Amino acid sequence: MYWAVADLDAVRGQLLDAGCLHHRGPLTVAEGRRICQVVDPFGAVIGLEGP
């Protein structure tokens, strides 16, 4: 599952600053659609989708 966000890079940066770790991406999967994944401090993978 991916959370839709208005600014993928900004939200990803906030999560990394808050202690999440890089997992995958950002990747462009379709025109105007990018995804990435981070891992929270408890081990859960968080998917983000946005421009």
N, C-alpha and C positions, 0 to 999 in steps of 0.2 A: 504494500500500500504506500502511496506517495501523498504527501501534503502539498496542495497547490499554494504557491506563494507568489507575491507580486514581483519580488526581486530575489532571484535565486542566489546570486553572489552575496548580497547583503545578509540574508538569513543564514546562509552557510557560514559566513564569517562570524556572525553572532554566536552560532552554536559552537564553532571551534573555539572562540574566546571563552565560552562558558564551560569548556572542559570536554566537549565531544572530540572524537578522533576522526580523521579522514578515512573513508572506506572506499569510495568509488566516485569517479567523475570530477567535475561536471562533464557530461556527455551530451552532444546534440543528437537527439533521436528522431527528430522530424523538424521541418522548418518552423522556427519559432517555439520549439519545445525542447527544453533541456532538463536533465535529471542529474541528481547526485545522491550519495548516501553518506551518512556519518554514523558513528557508533557512540551512543551516550555512555556516561560513566558506569552504568549498570549492565552494559553489553547489548542493549537493544539497538537494532539498526533502524535509523530514521531516514526515510526517503523523501526527497524534496523534488518538486516539479515546478518549473516556471520559466519565464523568459530570461 
